[in-house]
Amino acid sequence: MGCAPSGPSGKPLPVVNGQPVNLAATQADGLGCHSGKEQMLEAARAAGKSEVLDRYAADYPKGPHDQPQSMCPAFGSLRVGLRMRRTATILSGSACCVYGLTFTRQFYGARRTVGYVPFNSETLVTGQLFEDIRDAVFKMADPALYDAIVITNLCVPTASGVPLQILPKEINGVRIIGIDVPGFGVPTHAEAKDVLAGAMLKYARLEAEQGPVQAPRGGRAAKPTVTLIGEMFPADPVGIGMMLDGLGLAAGPVVPTREWRELYAALDCTVAAAIHPFYVASFREFEAAGRPIVGSAPVGYEGTAAWLENIGRAANVSQELIDATKNRILPAIKGALSAMPIKGRITMSGYEGSELLVARLLVESGADVRYVGTACPRTPYSEADREWLEAKGVHIQYRASLEQDCAAMEEFQPDLAIGTTPVVQKAKELTIPALYFTNLISARPLMGPAGAGSLAQVVNAAIGNKTRFDEMKEFFGDVGSGYRAGVWEDVPQDKPEFREHYKRHIAKLNRARKAEEMV
């Protein structure tokens, strides 16, 4: 008989919900990522995760096609944790998932160690995985190094019911934050940022309610602050701060924050600005703290005017001061927009959550925007942007699928397609100039005077490349397209009868599967 596992103190650690080893699970492949969303959801609910899954379903409603095609959602929460000072990160999931997540983090400059608690079928079904996680947390909880440790359950541990919620809330003064971020429960990586940001804000709010908390590094702001919710280009908070100064306000922290103590300062605001509208869990914490929330953002002439008006009223700023601020800022925006016009038809899609804001700026710059697709859902905090764009004849697709984005591009035949990587690839195959939204559009200022005209140079340059695409298409013809794509020794021959055979075969399998579901 073996000994019970021991914690850092040497005391035996109890096995939670211990049960005999499921030998069949240890000898077979078990419940893996390939099992399918419905099976994973069913397993997670049976394992006690119904409450968290129901909350995610309410906070992040999916679209008619289930959810957008996107990267693993846990990338978003991982990114938030890795950008915070004195915050350790531990992942619990399949080795392939952890490898992929730790690999992609390097593209965003997160040169930080990621902890990993491995498991096998036996440790998963016996509850030993939870004890291994608990042991790892105790070993890492060094207050000289960390303010917080974030432990994230990926798909398989979530489906298996690994109970991170019963981990200690604090060890040696280090906060312990356990979250579930399964691909079958959180639709996009953008919303996974909110899962972690909201969990941290809740923890910080409860701390602040219990007594004094740590002040920001630079001390408290001398003026009432406006917390900015949503990741944005680094210059934008500075520009927003300059605009708020005329209202007697200051720009507070940006949520997700870069340090734990900034969470207290974020909650200690006069107004919360929902720059990105999908941070539902975070908004809930500001509402619990009694802070008003203002949607949209200061983009373009009309957007900036409306945002300053709404922020000023929410902060009880006099109308005289609001009008004076608008009179000082708005002429510069109008001048920048007229000096750098955009001429051309554009379709746009993305998964950052700022798609409607970018579309507003493009429209005010003179662009003929026909379609905006966003992987994020419709929320009350983007309603003003939706109404403004639809009044301009723009079709908006929430929870857009890749197929919808490509269909819009083919229907409207734009001079430029802005979108995700596969949309850009499809556009270039059709000889349509295209720009990747995340790297080429989001990575520049959008707000206030600095944002006005900031898109014109890159957008106009891309539209101007149309003739180059036409020349390349004329030169290469249809070489390497369709069934001839790739590198071959002989010229491939089309086999349409093979496609028809497999199409009938797949249809037969689908009918059989539906018949089984009805039994």
NUTORMAR-968376 format. One record per residue (C-alpha): chain; x, y, z; residue in one letter. Coordinates in nm, 2 decimals, padded with zeros to 4 digits, always signed. Layout:
BEGIN
('A',(X,Y,Z),'A')
...
! end
This chain:
BEGIN
('A',(+00.00,+00.00,+00.00),'M')
('A',(+00.15,+00.34,-00.10),'G')
('A',(+00.16,+00.65,+00.11),'C')
('A',(-00.06,+00.95,+00.06),'A')
('A',(+00.10,+01.24,-00.13),'P')
('A',(+00.25,+01.51,+00.10),'S')
('A',(+00.25,+01.89,+00.07),'G')
('A',(+00.53,+02.13,+00.14),'P')
('A',(+00.47,+02.10,+00.51),'S')
('A',(+00.51,+01.72,+00.50),'G')
('A',(+00.15,+01.66,+00.60),'K')
('A',(-00.05,+01.41,+00.40),'P')
('A',(-00.27,+01.58,+00.14),'L')
('A',(-00.63,+01.44,+00.12),'P')
('A',(-00.75,+01.30,-00.21),'V')
('A',(-01.06,+01.49,-00.32),'V')
('A',(-01.34,+01.26,-00.42),'N')
('A',(-01.10,+00.96,-00.42),'G')
('A',(-01.22,+00.65,-00.60),'Q')
('A',(-01.06,+00.33,-00.73),'P')
('A',(-00.85,+00.37,-01.04),'V')
('A',(-01.05,+00.34,-01.36),'N')
('A',(-00.84,+00.08,-01.54),'L')
('A',(-01.03,+00.11,-01.87),'A')
('A',(-00.95,+00.49,-01.87),'A')
('A',(-00.58,+00.43,-01.81),'T')
('A',(-00.56,+00.17,-02.09),'Q')
('A',(-00.76,+00.36,-02.35),'A')
('A',(-00.73,+00.70,-02.50),'D')
('A',(-00.99,+00.84,-02.26),'G')
('A',(-01.17,+01.18,-02.29),'L')
('A',(-00.94,+01.39,-02.50),'G')
('A',(-00.97,+01.72,-02.69),'C')
('A',(-01.09,+01.53,-03.00),'H')
('A',(-01.40,+01.39,-02.82),'S')
('A',(-01.62,+01.67,-02.95),'G')
('A',(-01.78,+01.97,-02.78),'K')
('A',(-02.10,+01.81,-02.68),'E')
('A',(-01.93,+01.51,-02.52),'Q')
('A',(-01.69,+01.75,-02.33),'M')
('A',(-01.98,+01.97,-02.22),'L')
('A',(-02.17,+01.67,-02.09),'E')
('A',(-01.87,+01.54,-01.91),'A')
('A',(-01.79,+01.87,-01.75),'A')
('A',(-02.15,+01.92,-01.62),'R')
('A',(-02.15,+01.56,-01.49),'A')
('A',(-01.82,+01.65,-01.31),'A')
('A',(-01.97,+01.95,-01.13),'G')
('A',(-01.88,+02.23,-01.37),'K')
('A',(-02.24,+02.33,-01.45),'S')
('A',(-02.23,+02.66,-01.26),'E')
('A',(-01.92,+02.80,-01.43),'V')
('A',(-02.04,+02.68,-01.77),'L')
('A',(-02.38,+02.84,-01.72),'D')
('A',(-02.22,+03.16,-01.63),'R')
('A',(-02.00,+03.16,-01.94),'Y')
('A',(-02.30,+03.08,-02.15),'A')
('A',(-02.48,+03.39,-02.01),'A')
('A',(-02.18,+03.62,-02.03),'D')
('A',(-02.05,+03.51,-02.37),'Y')
('A',(-02.35,+03.39,-02.58),'P')
('A',(-02.26,+03.20,-02.89),'K')
('A',(-02.38,+03.25,-03.24),'G')
('A',(-02.61,+03.04,-03.45),'P')
('A',(-02.31,+02.85,-03.58),'H')
('A',(-02.19,+02.76,-03.22),'D')
('A',(-01.88,+02.98,-03.21),'Q')
('A',(-01.63,+03.15,-03.44),'P')
('A',(-01.33,+02.98,-03.59),'Q')
('A',(-01.05,+03.12,-03.38),'S')
('A',(-00.74,+03.03,-03.18),'M')
('A',(-00.76,+02.85,-02.85),'C')
('A',(-00.94,+03.09,-02.61),'P')
('A',(-00.70,+03.02,-02.33),'A')
('A',(-00.44,+03.22,-02.52),'F')
('A',(-00.63,+03.53,-02.42),'G')
('A',(-00.62,+03.46,-02.04),'S')
('A',(-00.26,+03.34,-02.07),'L')
('A',(-00.16,+03.66,-02.23),'R')
('A',(-00.33,+03.87,-01.96),'V')
('A',(-00.14,+03.68,-01.68),'G')
('A',(+00.19,+03.68,-01.86),'L')
('A',(+00.18,+04.06,-01.90),'R')
('A',(+00.14,+04.12,-01.53),'M')
('A',(+00.43,+04.19,-01.30),'R')
('A',(+00.48,+03.95,-01.01),'R')
('A',(+00.22,+03.71,-01.14),'T')
('A',(+00.30,+03.34,-01.19),'A')
('A',(+00.11,+03.12,-01.44),'T')
('A',(+00.03,+02.75,-01.43),'I')
('A',(-00.15,+02.56,-01.70),'L')
('A',(-00.33,+02.23,-01.65),'S')
('A',(-00.42,+02.06,-01.97),'G')
('A',(-00.31,+01.82,-02.24),'S')
('A',(+00.06,+01.84,-02.32),'A')
('A',(-00.01,+01.93,-02.69),'C')
('A',(-00.23,+02.22,-02.58),'C')
('A',(+00.02,+02.35,-02.33),'V')
('A',(+00.29,+02.33,-02.59),'Y')
('A',(+00.09,+02.53,-02.84),'G')
('A',(+00.00,+02.80,-02.59),'L')
('A',(+00.35,+02.84,-02.46),'T')
('A',(+00.48,+02.85,-02.82),'F')
('A',(+00.24,+03.12,-02.94),'T')
('A',(+00.30,+03.34,-02.63),'R')
('A',(+00.65,+03.41,-02.77),'Q')
('A',(+00.51,+03.60,-03.06),'F')
('A',(+00.38,+03.86,-02.82),'Y')
('A',(+00.71,+03.91,-02.63),'G')
('A',(+00.60,+03.73,-02.32),'A')
('A',(+00.94,+03.60,-02.21),'R')
('A',(+00.80,+03.44,-01.90),'R')
('A',(+00.81,+03.09,-01.76),'T')
('A',(+00.48,+02.90,-01.77),'V')
('A',(+00.42,+02.63,-01.51),'G')
('A',(+00.27,+02.30,-01.62),'Y')
('A',(+00.13,+02.02,-01.41),'V')
('A',(+00.13,+01.71,-01.63),'P')
('A',(-00.12,+01.43,-01.59),'F')
('A',(-00.22,+01.09,-01.72),'N')
('A',(-00.55,+00.90,-01.72),'S')
('A',(-00.48,+00.76,-01.37),'E')
('A',(-00.40,+01.09,-01.20),'T')
('A',(-00.70,+01.24,-01.38),'L')
('A',(-00.96,+00.99,-01.27),'V')
('A',(-00.84,+00.94,-00.92),'T')
('A',(-00.82,+01.31,-00.83),'G')
('A',(-00.44,+01.30,-00.80),'Q')
('A',(-00.41,+01.58,-01.06),'L')
('A',(-00.58,+01.82,-00.82),'F')
('A',(-00.34,+01.73,-00.55),'E')
('A',(-00.04,+01.77,-00.79),'D')
('A',(-00.17,+02.12,-00.87),'I')
('A',(-00.22,+02.20,-00.51),'R')
('A',(+00.13,+02.09,-00.43),'D')
('A',(+00.28,+02.30,-00.72),'A')
('A',(+00.09,+02.61,-00.59),'V')
('A',(+00.23,+02.57,-00.24),'F')
('A',(+00.58,+02.53,-00.38),'K')
('A',(+00.55,+02.85,-00.59),'M')
('A',(+00.38,+03.07,-00.34),'A')
('A',(+00.67,+03.29,-00.25),'D')
('A',(+00.56,+03.64,-00.15),'P')
('A',(+00.91,+03.78,-00.23),'A')
('A',(+00.85,+03.68,-00.60),'L')
('A',(+00.47,+03.69,-00.66),'Y')
('A',(+00.16,+03.88,-00.57),'D')
('A',(-00.06,+03.62,-00.74),'A')
('A',(-00.06,+03.28,-00.90),'I')
('A',(-00.30,+03.20,-01.18),'V')
('A',(-00.39,+02.84,-01.24),'I')
('A',(-00.59,+02.76,-01.56),'T')
('A',(-00.78,+02.45,-01.64),'N')
('A',(-00.79,+02.38,-02.02),'L')
('A',(-01.04,+02.15,-02.18),'C')
('A',(-00.96,+01.80,-02.04),'V')
('A',(-00.92,+01.90,-01.67),'P')
('A',(-01.24,+02.12,-01.70),'T')
('A',(-01.43,+01.83,-01.85),'A')
('A',(-01.30,+01.60,-01.58),'S')
('A',(-01.41,+01.84,-01.30),'G')
('A',(-01.07,+01.93,-01.15),'V')
('A',(-01.19,+02.16,-00.87),'P')
('A',(-00.96,+02.46,-00.88),'L')
('A',(-01.23,+02.66,-00.68),'Q')
('A',(-01.14,+02.47,-00.36),'I')
('A',(-00.77,+02.56,-00.38),'L')
('A',(-00.67,+02.80,-00.09),'P')
('A',(-00.75,+03.16,-00.17),'K')
('A',(-00.42,+03.27,-00.03),'E')
('A',(-00.09,+03.10,+00.06),'I')
('A',(+00.19,+03.29,+00.24),'N')
('A',(+00.03,+03.62,+00.13),'G')
('A',(+00.02,+03.51,-00.23),'V')
('A',(-00.32,+03.52,-00.40),'R')
('A',(-00.44,+03.21,-00.57),'I')
('A',(-00.67,+03.25,-00.88),'I')
('A',(-00.81,+02.94,-01.03),'G')
('A',(-01.01,+02.96,-01.36),'I')
('A',(-01.15,+02.73,-01.62),'D')
('A',(-01.10,+02.83,-01.98),'V')
('A',(-01.22,+02.54,-02.20),'P')
('A',(-01.25,+02.58,-02.57),'G')
('A',(-01.60,+02.43,-02.54),'F')
('A',(-01.72,+02.69,-02.29),'G')
('A',(-01.54,+03.02,-02.38),'V')
('A',(-01.61,+03.13,-02.75),'P')
('A',(-01.30,+03.34,-02.82),'T')
('A',(-00.96,+03.43,-02.68),'H')
('A',(-01.08,+03.79,-02.65),'A')
('A',(-01.34,+03.69,-02.40),'E')
('A',(-01.10,+03.47,-02.21),'A')
('A',(-00.91,+03.79,-02.13),'K')
('A',(-01.23,+03.89,-01.95),'D')
('A',(-01.25,+03.56,-01.76),'V')
('A',(-00.91,+03.63,-01.59),'L')
('A',(-00.95,+04.01,-01.56),'A')
('A',(-01.30,+03.97,-01.40),'G')
('A',(-01.17,+03.70,-01.16),'A')
('A',(-00.88,+03.93,-01.05),'M')
('A',(-01.11,+04.24,-01.02),'L')
('A',(-01.35,+04.04,-00.80),'K')
('A',(-01.07,+03.93,-00.57),'Y')
('A',(-00.93,+04.28,-00.55),'A')
('A',(-01.27,+04.43,-00.49),'R')
('A',(-01.33,+04.20,-00.20),'L')
('A',(-00.99,+04.28,-00.06),'E')
('A',(-01.06,+04.66,-00.08),'A')
('A',(-01.40,+04.61,+00.10),'E')
('A',(-01.22,+04.45,+00.39),'Q')
('A',(-00.97,+04.73,+00.46),'G')
('A',(-00.68,+04.95,+00.32),'P')
('A',(-00.50,+04.81,+00.01),'V')
('A',(-00.17,+04.89,-00.17),'Q')
('A',(-00.16,+05.22,-00.35),'A')
('A',(-00.04,+05.24,-00.72),'P')
('A',(+00.33,+05.28,-00.78),'R')
('A',(+00.29,+05.64,-00.87),'G')
('A',(+00.04,+05.71,-00.59),'G')
('A',(-00.33,+05.80,-00.63),'R')
('A',(-00.43,+06.04,-00.91),'A')
('A',(-00.49,+06.40,-00.81),'A')
('A',(-00.80,+06.41,-01.03),'K')
('A',(-01.10,+06.18,-01.05),'P')
('A',(-01.01,+05.90,-01.29),'T')
('A',(-01.17,+05.71,-01.58),'V')
('A',(-01.07,+05.35,-01.60),'T')
('A',(-01.02,+05.22,-01.96),'L')
('A',(-01.14,+04.87,-02.02),'I')
('A',(-00.99,+04.68,-02.31),'G')
('A',(-00.64,+04.63,-02.46),'E')
('A',(-00.54,+04.91,-02.69),'M')
('A',(-00.25,+05.07,-02.87),'F')
('A',(-00.01,+05.21,-02.60),'P')
('A',(-00.05,+05.57,-02.73),'A')
('A',(-00.43,+05.57,-02.70),'D')
('A',(-00.45,+05.59,-02.32),'P')
('A',(-00.21,+05.88,-02.33),'V')
('A',(-00.42,+06.06,-02.59),'G')
('A',(-00.74,+05.99,-02.40),'I')
('A',(-00.58,+06.13,-02.09),'G')
('A',(-00.51,+06.45,-02.27),'M')
('A',(-00.87,+06.48,-02.37),'M')
('A',(-01.00,+06.40,-02.02),'L')
('A',(-00.78,+06.67,-01.87),'D')
('A',(-01.00,+06.93,-02.01),'G')
('A',(-01.29,+06.78,-01.82),'L')
('A',(-01.10,+06.79,-01.49),'G')
('A',(-01.05,+06.41,-01.51),'L')
('A',(-00.76,+06.18,-01.56),'A')
('A',(-00.71,+05.85,-01.74),'A')
('A',(-00.69,+05.57,-01.49),'G')
('A',(-00.55,+05.22,-01.53),'P')
('A',(-00.62,+05.01,-01.84),'V')
('A',(-00.79,+04.68,-01.77),'V')
('A',(-00.65,+04.41,-01.81),'P')
('A',(-00.39,+04.57,-01.58),'T')
('A',(-00.01,+04.52,-01.58),'R')
('A',(+00.02,+04.48,-01.20),'E')
('A',(-00.20,+04.36,-00.91),'W')
('A',(-00.21,+04.69,-00.73),'R')
('A',(-00.35,+04.86,-01.04),'E')
('A',(-00.67,+04.66,-00.99),'L')
('A',(-00.74,+04.86,-00.68),'Y')
('A',(-00.68,+05.19,-00.87),'A')
('A',(-00.90,+05.07,-01.15),'A')
('A',(-01.19,+05.00,-00.92),'L')
('A',(-01.13,+05.34,-00.75),'D')
('A',(-01.25,+05.54,-01.05),'C')
('A',(-01.53,+05.78,-01.11),'T')
('A',(-01.64,+05.63,-01.44),'V')
('A',(-01.55,+05.30,-01.62),'A')
('A',(-01.51,+05.33,-02.00),'A')
('A',(-01.60,+05.02,-02.19),'A')
('A',(-01.36,+05.08,-02.48),'I')
('A',(-01.40,+04.71,-02.57),'H')
('A',(-01.76,+04.61,-02.51),'P')
('A',(-01.73,+04.23,-02.43),'F')
('A',(-01.57,+04.25,-02.08),'Y')
('A',(-01.89,+04.13,-01.92),'V')
('A',(-01.73,+03.98,-01.60),'A')
('A',(-01.52,+04.29,-01.55),'S')
('A',(-01.82,+04.52,-01.60),'F')
('A',(-02.00,+04.32,-01.33),'R')
('A',(-01.73,+04.41,-01.08),'E')
('A',(-01.74,+04.78,-01.16),'F')
('A',(-02.12,+04.77,-01.12),'E')
('A',(-02.07,+04.60,-00.78),'A')
('A',(-01.83,+04.88,-00.68),'A')
('A',(-02.10,+05.13,-00.78),'G')
('A',(-01.92,+05.28,-01.08),'R')
('A',(-02.11,+05.39,-01.39),'P')
('A',(-02.00,+05.24,-01.72),'I')
('A',(-01.99,+05.43,-02.05),'V')
('A',(-01.97,+05.25,-02.39),'G')
('A',(-01.80,+05.32,-02.72),'S')
('A',(-01.48,+05.52,-02.75),'A')
('A',(-01.34,+05.86,-02.87),'P')
('A',(-01.30,+05.76,-03.24),'V')
('A',(-01.35,+06.01,-03.52),'G')
('A',(-01.53,+06.34,-03.50),'Y')
('A',(-01.88,+06.22,-03.41),'E')
('A',(-01.76,+05.94,-03.19),'G')
('A',(-01.53,+06.16,-02.99),'T')
('A',(-01.80,+06.43,-02.94),'A')
('A',(-02.05,+06.17,-02.81),'A')
('A',(-01.80,+06.00,-02.59),'W')
('A',(-01.68,+06.32,-02.42),'L')
('A',(-02.04,+06.42,-02.37),'E')
('A',(-02.13,+06.08,-02.21),'N')
('A',(-01.82,+06.06,-01.99),'I')
('A',(-01.87,+06.42,-01.87),'G')
('A',(-02.23,+06.36,-01.77),'R')
('A',(-02.14,+06.03,-01.60),'A')
('A',(-01.87,+06.21,-01.40),'A')
('A',(-02.10,+06.51,-01.32),'N')
('A',(-01.89,+06.75,-01.52),'V')
('A',(-02.06,+07.08,-01.60),'S')
('A',(-02.20,+07.12,-01.95),'Q')
('A',(-01.99,+07.44,-01.99),'E')
('A',(-01.67,+07.24,-01.93),'L')
('A',(-01.78,+06.96,-02.16),'I')
('A',(-01.86,+07.21,-02.45),'D')
('A',(-01.52,+07.39,-02.40),'A')
('A',(-01.34,+07.05,-02.42),'T')
('A',(-01.52,+06.95,-02.74),'K')
('A',(-01.45,+07.29,-02.89),'N')
('A',(-01.08,+07.25,-02.82),'R')
('A',(-01.04,+06.90,-02.95),'I')
('A',(-01.30,+06.84,-03.23),'L')
('A',(-01.16,+07.09,-03.49),'P')
('A',(-00.82,+06.91,-03.48),'A')
('A',(-00.99,+06.58,-03.55),'I')
('A',(-01.20,+06.72,-03.84),'K')
('A',(-00.89,+06.87,-03.99),'G')
('A',(-00.69,+06.55,-03.97),'A')
('A',(-00.97,+06.35,-04.12),'L')
('A',(-01.01,+06.59,-04.42),'S')
('A',(-00.64,+06.60,-04.47),'A')
('A',(-00.60,+06.22,-04.50),'M')
('A',(-00.91,+06.09,-04.68),'P')
('A',(-00.97,+05.73,-04.76),'I')
('A',(-01.13,+05.65,-05.10),'K')
('A',(-01.24,+05.30,-05.17),'G')
('A',(-01.48,+05.02,-05.07),'R')
('A',(-01.39,+04.81,-04.77),'I')
('A',(-01.51,+04.50,-04.59),'T')
('A',(-01.37,+04.43,-04.25),'M')
('A',(-01.36,+04.15,-03.99),'S')
('A',(-01.16,+04.06,-03.68),'G')
('A',(-01.16,+03.90,-03.34),'Y')
('A',(-01.02,+04.18,-03.12),'E')
('A',(-01.35,+04.35,-03.02),'G')
('A',(-01.26,+04.69,-03.16),'S')
('A',(-01.40,+04.62,-03.51),'E')
('A',(-01.69,+04.86,-03.48),'L')
('A',(-01.47,+05.13,-03.36),'L')
('A',(-01.23,+05.09,-03.65),'V')
('A',(-01.52,+05.09,-03.89),'A')
('A',(-01.65,+05.42,-03.75),'R')
('A',(-01.31,+05.58,-03.81),'L')
('A',(-01.29,+05.44,-04.16),'L')
('A',(-01.63,+05.57,-04.25),'V')
('A',(-01.55,+05.92,-04.11),'E')
('A',(-01.23,+05.91,-04.31),'S')
('A',(-01.44,+05.88,-04.63),'G')
('A',(-01.43,+05.50,-04.69),'A')
('A',(-01.72,+05.31,-04.83),'D')
('A',(-01.75,+05.04,-04.56),'V')
('A',(-02.00,+04.77,-04.65),'R')
('A',(-01.95,+04.49,-04.40),'Y')
('A',(-01.81,+04.45,-04.05),'V')
('A',(-01.77,+04.11,-03.90),'G')
('A',(-01.67,+04.05,-03.54),'T')
('A',(-01.61,+03.73,-03.35),'A')
('A',(-01.74,+03.90,-03.04),'C')
('A',(-02.11,+03.91,-02.93),'P')
('A',(-02.35,+04.21,-02.93),'R')
('A',(-02.36,+04.38,-02.60),'T')
('A',(-02.52,+04.70,-02.46),'P')
('A',(-02.19,+04.88,-02.46),'Y')
('A',(-02.15,+04.87,-02.84),'S')
('A',(-02.51,+04.97,-02.92),'E')
('A',(-02.42,+05.33,-03.00),'A')
('A',(-02.16,+05.21,-03.25),'D')
('A',(-02.40,+04.96,-03.41),'R')
('A',(-02.67,+05.22,-03.45),'E')
('A',(-02.43,+05.47,-03.60),'W')
('A',(-02.28,+05.23,-03.85),'L')
('A',(-02.62,+05.08,-03.96),'E')
('A',(-02.75,+05.43,-04.02),'A')
('A',(-02.46,+05.46,-04.26),'K')
('A',(-02.56,+05.15,-04.45),'G')
('A',(-02.30,+04.91,-04.29),'V')
('A',(-02.40,+04.55,-04.23),'H')
('A',(-02.28,+04.42,-03.90),'I')
('A',(-02.23,+04.05,-03.82),'Q')
('A',(-02.17,+03.96,-03.46),'Y')
('A',(-02.02,+03.62,-03.39),'R')
('A',(-01.92,+03.62,-03.76),'A')
('A',(-01.79,+03.29,-03.91),'S')
('A',(-01.51,+03.27,-04.16),'L')
('A',(-01.77,+03.17,-04.42),'E')
('A',(-01.97,+03.48,-04.36),'Q')
('A',(-01.66,+03.71,-04.38),'D')
('A',(-01.56,+03.55,-04.71),'C')
('A',(-01.91,+03.56,-04.85),'A')
('A',(-01.94,+03.93,-04.77),'A')
('A',(-01.60,+03.99,-04.94),'M')
('A',(-01.71,+03.81,-05.26),'E')
('A',(-02.05,+03.98,-05.26),'E')
('A',(-01.93,+04.34,-05.22),'F')
('A',(-01.60,+04.30,-05.42),'Q')
('A',(-01.42,+04.56,-05.21),'P')
('A',(-01.11,+04.76,-05.30),'D')
('A',(-00.96,+04.64,-04.97),'L')
('A',(-01.04,+04.35,-04.73),'A')
('A',(-00.93,+04.39,-04.37),'I')
('A',(-00.96,+04.07,-04.18),'G')
('A',(-00.82,+03.76,-04.01),'T')
('A',(-00.54,+03.55,-04.17),'T')
('A',(-00.77,+03.32,-04.37),'P')
('A',(-00.98,+03.61,-04.49),'V')
('A',(-00.66,+03.79,-04.61),'V')
('A',(-00.54,+03.47,-04.78),'Q')
('A',(-00.88,+03.43,-04.96),'K')
('A',(-00.88,+03.79,-05.07),'A')
('A',(-00.54,+03.77,-05.22),'K')
('A',(-00.64,+03.46,-05.41),'E')
('A',(-00.92,+03.68,-05.56),'L')
('A',(-00.67,+03.95,-05.64),'T')
('A',(-00.82,+04.18,-05.37),'I')
('A',(-00.57,+04.38,-05.16),'P')
('A',(-00.60,+04.28,-04.80),'A')
('A',(-00.46,+04.37,-04.45),'L')
('A',(-00.44,+04.16,-04.14),'Y')
('A',(-00.65,+04.34,-03.88),'F')
('A',(-00.45,+04.25,-03.56),'T')
('A',(-00.10,+04.34,-03.68),'N')
('A',(-00.17,+04.62,-03.93),'L')
('A',(-00.49,+04.79,-03.80),'I')
('A',(-00.50,+04.74,-03.42),'S')
('A',(-00.14,+04.82,-03.39),'A')
('A',(-00.18,+05.19,-03.44),'R')
('A',(-00.36,+05.48,-03.25),'P')
('A',(-00.73,+05.50,-03.31),'L')
('A',(-00.85,+05.75,-03.05),'M')
('A',(-00.89,+06.13,-03.06),'G')
('A',(-00.68,+06.36,-03.27),'P')
('A',(-00.39,+06.10,-03.29),'A')
('A',(-00.62,+05.84,-03.43),'G')
('A',(-00.78,+06.06,-03.70),'A')
('A',(-00.59,+06.00,-04.02),'G')
('A',(-00.38,+05.72,-03.86),'S')
('A',(-00.53,+05.45,-04.09),'L')
('A',(-00.52,+05.65,-04.41),'A')
('A',(-00.16,+05.59,-04.51),'Q')
('A',(-00.16,+05.21,-04.47),'V')
('A',(-00.52,+05.17,-04.61),'V')
('A',(-00.46,+05.39,-04.92),'N')
('A',(-00.12,+05.22,-04.98),'A')
('A',(-00.29,+04.88,-04.98),'A')
('A',(-00.57,+04.99,-05.21),'I')
('A',(-00.31,+05.13,-05.45),'G')
('A',(-00.16,+04.78,-05.48),'N')
('A',(-00.46,+04.65,-05.69),'K')
('A',(-00.27,+04.68,-06.02),'T')
('A',(+00.02,+04.47,-05.88),'R')
('A',(-00.23,+04.19,-05.79),'F')
('A',(-00.38,+04.20,-06.14),'D')
('A',(-00.04,+04.18,-06.30),'E')
('A',(+00.06,+03.88,-06.10),'M')
('A',(-00.27,+03.71,-06.17),'K')
('A',(-00.23,+03.77,-06.54),'E')
('A',(+00.13,+03.64,-06.53),'F')
('A',(+00.06,+03.32,-06.33),'F')
('A',(-00.30,+03.25,-06.45),'G')
('A',(-00.46,+02.96,-06.26),'D')
('A',(-00.13,+02.78,-06.20),'V')
('A',(-00.13,+02.62,-05.85),'G')
('A',(-00.50,+02.69,-05.78),'S')
('A',(-00.77,+02.44,-05.69),'G')
('A',(-00.68,+02.07,-05.72),'Y')
('A',(-00.34,+02.18,-05.88),'R')
('A',(-00.23,+02.36,-05.56),'A')
('A',(+00.10,+02.24,-05.43),'G')
('A',(+00.42,+02.11,-05.58),'V')
('A',(+00.39,+01.81,-05.82),'W')
('A',(+00.62,+01.60,-06.04),'E')
('A',(+00.34,+01.55,-06.29),'D')
('A',(+00.05,+01.78,-06.38),'V')
('A',(-00.25,+01.67,-06.15),'P')
('A',(-00.56,+01.55,-06.32),'Q')
('A',(-00.90,+01.65,-06.18),'D')
('A',(-01.11,+01.36,-06.04),'K')
('A',(-01.46,+01.50,-05.98),'P')
('A',(-01.60,+01.15,-05.94),'E')
('A',(-01.39,+01.10,-05.63),'F')
('A',(-01.53,+01.42,-05.48),'R')
('A',(-01.89,+01.30,-05.55),'E')
('A',(-01.81,+00.96,-05.40),'H')
('A',(-01.68,+01.10,-05.07),'Y')
('A',(-01.96,+01.36,-05.06),'K')
('A',(-02.22,+01.08,-05.07),'R')
('A',(-02.02,+00.88,-04.81),'H')
('A',(-02.00,+01.17,-04.57),'I')
('A',(-02.37,+01.24,-04.61),'A')
('A',(-02.45,+00.88,-04.53),'K')
('A',(-02.24,+00.90,-04.21),'L')
('A',(-02.42,+01.22,-04.11),'N')
('A',(-02.76,+01.05,-04.16),'R')
('A',(-02.65,+00.75,-03.95),'A')
('A',(-02.52,+00.98,-03.67),'R')
('A',(-02.85,+01.18,-03.66),'K')
('A',(-03.04,+00.85,-03.65),'A')
('A',(-02.83,+00.74,-03.35),'E')
('A',(-02.89,+01.07,-03.17),'E')
('A',(-03.27,+01.02,-03.20),'M')
('A',(-03.26,+00.68,-03.04),'V')
! end
